[in-house]
Amino acid sequence: MKRINTTCIPLFTLTLAAVTGSIGAVRAEDPAPAKKSVKATRPVIGVSPTGIKNVVLVHGAFADGSGWEPIVNILMKDGYTVSVVQHPETSYADDQKYTKAAIDAMDGPVVLVGHSYGGSVITEAGNHPKVAALVYIAAFALDEGESCGSIEQALPQASKAFKPDSNGNWWIEQEHFAADFAADIPKEKAAFMAISQVPISTDAFTHNVTSPAWKTKPTWYMVATADRSINPDQERMMAKRANAKTVEVNSSHVAYMSHPKETVKLIEEAATCAPVSQ
């Protein structure tokens, strides 16, 4: 199945066009009532007109769901129902289970968002029938047979601070965490993330994707141009082959934390533009 290519026209543009058309019709048929006017009002910002009101957020490796807090606050203010998946990164199967449970709990169509390794998770979990759109934030939009590890090997990232331990888990060396992972957020926050990081298992990092959801679901992508954890050129490559609506921000790997407004804008565009099955 080929994925649907959608072009989204802002609702305000459509509203204004309709109003303009109405005015033109009045003038063509009866120019007399010149005192009549039609006021164009901007639609209320909030839940999308397509009916997608649910957003599921999936964190990446070395982090947990708390980093999504600014995104959650804005989305909820705008009227969305939001779930933050706290998957353990212990195995790819475990992370799929947690993510699918969050999608199951939603009462309708879902925009599924993944950061970093979370992109690998949503690439498979996005095949869930409730998922209407995918949003990748500096994330692994993997193809069939690929893993996070194979993408990193094909075009290595700038950081050399990713190290395995004797238990089969991977960490970022604390002294390099801020520079290589979170260079554009407050230093105190980056320092805390370094000492509270969640390691990723080798299984999760090397698991090969078998059925990429982006091949059948509308997709959006945010490239972090100063990313030292995933090579930005790899991000561009993955976005292009997924035929994703793509934006770029001058950001470290944690683009959703340093650029929350831009991240919300992309998520809400997906909610507004993605077609929903009736």
C-alpha positions in Angstrom: 0.0 0.0 0.0 1.3 3.4 -0.9 1.0 6.1 1.8 -1.3 9.0 1.1 0.3 12.3 0.3 -1.7 15.1 1.9 -1.5 18.8 1.4 -2.8 20.8 4.3 -4.3 24.2 3.7 -4.6 26.2 7.0 -8.2 26.4 8.2 -8.0 30.2 8.5 -7.2 30.3 4.7 -10.2 28.2 3.9 -12.4 30.2 6.2 -11.3 33.5 4.6 -11.7 32.1 1.1 -15.2 31.0 1.9 -16.1 34.4 3.3 -14.5 36.1 0.3 -16.5 33.9 -2.0 -19.7 34.8 -0.1 -19.1 38.5 -0.4 -18.4 38.1 -4.1 -21.6 36.3 -4.6 -23.6 39.0 -2.9 -22.0 41.7 -5.0 -22.6 39.9 -8.2 -26.2 39.2 -7.6 -27.3 42.4 -5.8 -24.8 45.3 -5.3 -27.4 47.3 -3.4 -26.9 46.0 0.2 -23.5 47.6 0.5 -23.8 48.1 4.2 -23.8 44.4 4.8 -20.5 42.9 5.9 -19.2 39.5 6.8 -16.6 39.2 9.5 -13.9 36.6 9.1 -12.9 35.1 12.4 -9.8 33.0 13.0 -10.7 29.5 14.2 -10.1 28.8 17.8 -6.7 27.1 18.3 -7.1 23.7 19.9 -8.3 20.3 18.9 -7.9 19.8 15.2 -10.9 20.0 12.9 -10.1 16.5 11.5 -11.1 15.1 14.9 -7.6 13.9 16.0 -7.5 15.0 19.6 -5.1 12.3 21.0 -1.3 12.5 21.1 1.0 9.8 22.4 4.6 10.8 23.1 7.5 8.3 23.1 10.9 9.3 24.6 14.2 8.2 23.3 17.2 6.5 24.8 19.1 7.9 27.9 16.0 9.9 28.8 12.5 9.4 30.3 9.1 10.9 29.7 9.7 14.0 31.9 11.4 15.9 29.1 8.0 16.1 27.3 6.5 18.2 30.1 6.6 21.6 28.2 5.1 19.9 25.1 2.3 18.3 27.2 1.5 21.6 28.9 1.0 23.4 25.6 -0.9 20.5 23.9 -3.3 20.2 26.9 -3.9 23.9 26.9 -4.8 23.6 23.2 -7.4 20.9 24.0 -5.5 17.7 23.2 -5.5 14.5 25.3 -1.9 13.5 25.8 -0.2 10.3 27.0 3.5 10.0 27.8 4.9 6.5 27.4 7.4 5.5 30.2 8.9 2.5 28.4 11.9 1.0 30.1 14.3 0.6 27.1 15.0 -3.0 28.4 14.1 -4.6 25.1 12.4 -3.6 21.8 9.5 -5.9 22.6 9.0 -4.3 26.1 9.0 -0.8 24.6 6.5 -1.9 21.9 4.2 -3.3 24.6 4.2 -0.1 26.7 3.6 2.1 23.6 0.8 0.0 22.2 -0.9 0.0 25.6 -0.9 3.8 25.6 -2.4 3.9 22.1 -5.0 1.3 23.1 -6.1 3.6 26.0 -7.0 6.5 23.7 -10.6 6.9 22.6 -9.9 7.7 18.9 -7.3 8.5 16.3 -3.8 9.2 17.6 -0.8 11.3 16.5 2.2 9.1 17.6 5.4 11.1 18.3 8.8 9.7 18.9 12.2 11.2 19.8 15.5 9.6 19.0 15.2 5.8 19.7 11.5 6.5 20.2 11.4 6.9 16.5 12.3 3.2 16.1 9.5 2.3 18.5 6.9 4.3 16.7 8.0 3.0 13.4 6.5 -0.4 14.4 3.9 0.7 16.9 2.6 3.1 14.3 1.0 0.2 12.5 -1.7 0.2 15.2 -5.1 1.0 13.6 -5.7 4.0 15.8 -2.5 5.7 14.7 -3.4 8.4 12.0 0.0 10.2 11.8 3.6 9.8 12.8 5.9 12.6 14.0 9.6 12.1 14.3 11.7 14.5 16.4 15.4 13.9 15.6 14.5 10.3 15.5 15.2 7.0 13.8 12.6 6.5 11.0 13.9 3.0 10.2 13.3 1.0 7.1 12.8 -2.7 6.9 15.9 -4.6 8.1 17.4 -1.5 9.8 18.2 -0.8 13.4 19.4 2.3 15.3 22.8 0.7 15.3 23.0 0.2 11.6 22.0 3.8 10.9 24.7 5.0 13.3 27.3 2.8 11.6 26.4 3.9 8.1 27.1 7.6 8.8 28.4 8.0 12.3 27.3 10.6 14.7 29.7 13.2 16.1 29.7 11.9 19.6 32.1 9.2 20.8 30.7 9.1 24.3 28.3 6.2 23.9 29.7 3.2 25.8 28.4 -0.3 26.7 28.6 -1.9 30.2 29.0 -5.5 31.2 25.2 -5.9 31.5 24.5 -5.2 27.8 23.3 -1.7 28.4 24.6 1.5 26.7 25.2 4.8 28.4 26.5 8.3 27.6 29.6 9.2 29.5 28.5 11.8 32.0 31.2 14.3 31.3 30.2 14.5 27.7 26.4 14.2 28.1 25.6 18.0 27.9 27.8 18.7 24.9 26.8 15.6 22.9 23.2 15.2 23.9 21.7 18.4 25.3 23.9 21.3 24.5 21.1 23.9 24.2 19.1 23.5 27.4 20.0 24.9 30.8 23.3 23.4 32.1 21.6 22.4 35.4 19.0 20.4 33.6 21.5 18.7 31.3 23.6 17.8 34.3 20.7 16.2 36.1 19.8 14.3 32.9 23.3 13.0 32.8 23.2 11.5 36.3 19.6 10.2 35.9 19.9 8.8 32.4 18.1 5.7 31.4 20.4 3.2 29.7 19.3 1.5 26.5 19.7 -2.3 26.1 21.7 -3.7 23.2 18.6 -5.5 22.1 16.6 -2.3 21.8 19.4 -0.5 20.0 20.1 -3.3 17.5 16.6 -4.7 16.8 15.8 -4.7 13.1 12.5 -3.2 12.1 10.3 -5.4 10.0 7.2 -3.3 9.0 7.8 0.5 8.9 4.5 2.3 9.5 5.7 5.4 7.6 5.2 3.5 4.4 1.4 3.7 4.9 0.9 6.6 7.4 1.3 10.4 6.9 4.6 11.4 8.4 6.2 14.6 9.8 9.9 15.0 10.7 12.0 17.6 12.7 15.7 17.6 11.8 18.1 18.9 14.5 20.9 20.5 12.5 23.4 20.6 15.4 22.7 17.0 16.5 25.7 15.1 17.8 23.8 11.9 18.7 22.3 11.2 15.2 24.0 12.6 12.2 21.8 15.3 10.8 22.4 14.1 7.3 21.0 10.7 8.3 17.9 12.5 9.7 17.4 14.2 6.4 17.8 10.9 4.6 15.2 9.2 6.8 12.8 12.1 6.5 13.1 12.2 2.7 12.5 8.5 2.1 9.5 8.6 4.4 8.1 11.4 2.3 7.8 13.4 5.5 6.8 17.0 5.8 10.1 18.2 7.2 11.3 21.2 9.2 14.8 21.9 10.5 15.8 23.6 13.7 19.2 24.7 14.9 19.2 22.4 17.9 21.0 19.7 19.8 19.6 16.2 19.9 16.9 17.1 22.4 15.1 19.4 20.0 11.7 18.9 21.7 13.2 20.3 24.9 15.0 23.3 23.4 12.3 24.1 20.8 9.0 23.2 22.4 6.9 25.7 20.4 8.2 24.4 17.1 7.7 20.8 18.2 4.1 21.5 19.2 3.5 23.3 15.9 4.6 20.2 14.0 2.5 17.9 16.1 -0.6 20.0 15.8 0.0 20.3 12.0 0.0 16.5 11.9 -3.2 16.4 13.9 -4.8 19.0 11.7 -3.7 17.6 8.3 -3.7 13.8 8.7 -6.8 12.1 7.1 -9.0 10.2 9.4 -10.9 7.1 8.4 -14.6 7.5 8.9 
